[in-house]
Amino acid sequence: QLQASGGGLVQAGESLRLSCEGSGNILEINRMGWYRQTPGKQRQWVADINSNRVKLYADFVKGRFTISRDHFSKIMFLQMNDLKPEDTGVYYCAGGYSDYAPPSDFWGQGTLVTVSS
C-alpha cells in the first residue's frame, strides 16, 4: 500500500511538500511517481523517479517541483514551489515494478492540494 500526505491550502507562490510512504506487501517497487487530477481534467502524470534516481517531470511543473525518494524505506517526496491556482487538485502517488514505464501497479489514496489566488 501507498499512503500520500502533505496536501493543504496555500496561496499562490507558496510551497508544499507531499510525502508518499510504502508499506505492507510491496516487495519490489522500482519506479515511483506522482499524478494529479485537477478540476475538469483527467488524471495526469506529474513526475516520477526510478531506482537509479533518474527523474522525469511534466513540462507544466519543470523548475517548480522536485521529486525525491529514499529507495530503501520506500518514501517519496514531491517538493512543490511557486504553486499556482492551476496546480489545485488531488495528487496521487504511485509505484511500479518496472523501472522503465510510468508507475501504475500501486496507488495511494490521494491528497488534496488547493492553491488560492
N, C-alpha and C positions, 0 to 999 in steps of 0.2 A: 504493500500500500504506500501511497504518497500523501503527504499532508502539507498543504500550502498554507502559508500565513503571512501577515505583514501588510495586508491591504488597509486602506483607510481613506479619509477625506483630507485632501490637501488643496492648497491654492496653486494656481498656475505658477510655474517657475520653481516650485518646491520639489523635494525629493522623498522617495520612499524606498525601502529595501524589502523585497519579498524573499521568503525562505521556503524551501521545499525539503522535507525530510522523508527519506525512505525507511520503511520498517517491515517486519514480517517476512514472508517467503519471497523476498526479492533476491534471487540467487546471483544474478549477473546482469545488472544494468550497466550498459556501456555508455549510451548517449542519453543525456538529459536535456530538457528544454522547457520553454515557456510558450504558451499560446494565449490568445486573448479573444474574447468575444465582446465587441463594442456594440452599442445600440444600433440596431438596424443592419448589422453586418453578420456574415458568417464567421465562425471561429477562424482566426488567422494565426499563422506561425509568427513568433516574435524573435526567438533566438534559441540556439542550442549549443551544447558543448560536449565533445566526445571524451573518451577515456584518456586521450592524449592532450586534453585541454585545448583542442582546436575549437575556436569559437566562430559562430556564424550569426549574423544579425539581419533582420529585415531592414530595408532601406529607411523605413519611417522611424526607426529607433537608433540608427547608427549615430555614434557620437554622443548619445544621451544615456543609453542603457548599457550596463556591463554585466555579463553573466560570469559566474564563477562557481566552483564546486570543490568539495572535499571528497575525493574519489572513494576513499576507504570508508567514510562514515555515511556516504550516500546523502549528503546535504548539499543543496544547490541554492544559490542566491541570484537575485536579479536586482542590481542597484539601478534605480531609475532616477535620473536627474533631469532638471528642466522640464518637468512634466507639463503637458498641455491638456486643455479640456478634451481634445480628441483621443487622449490616452485613456479616458474613462471607460471602464468595462470590467468584466470578470476575467481574472488571469488564472490560467490553469497550468500546473506543472505536469510534465510527462516524462516517462522513462522508456527506453527501448533497449532490446537485446543487441540490436545491430549498431555498430559504430559508424555505419555508412548511410543511414537513412534517418529522416526526421523521426524522433521518438514518438511511439504511439502504443506501446504494449501496456503501460501502466499510466493511470491518470490520477491526479489529485482532485479534490472536490471544488477547487476554485476559491479565489479570494477577491473581494470587490475593491477596486480602486476607483475613487471618484475625485476628479480634478475640477475645481471650480475656477471660473474666470474672474 
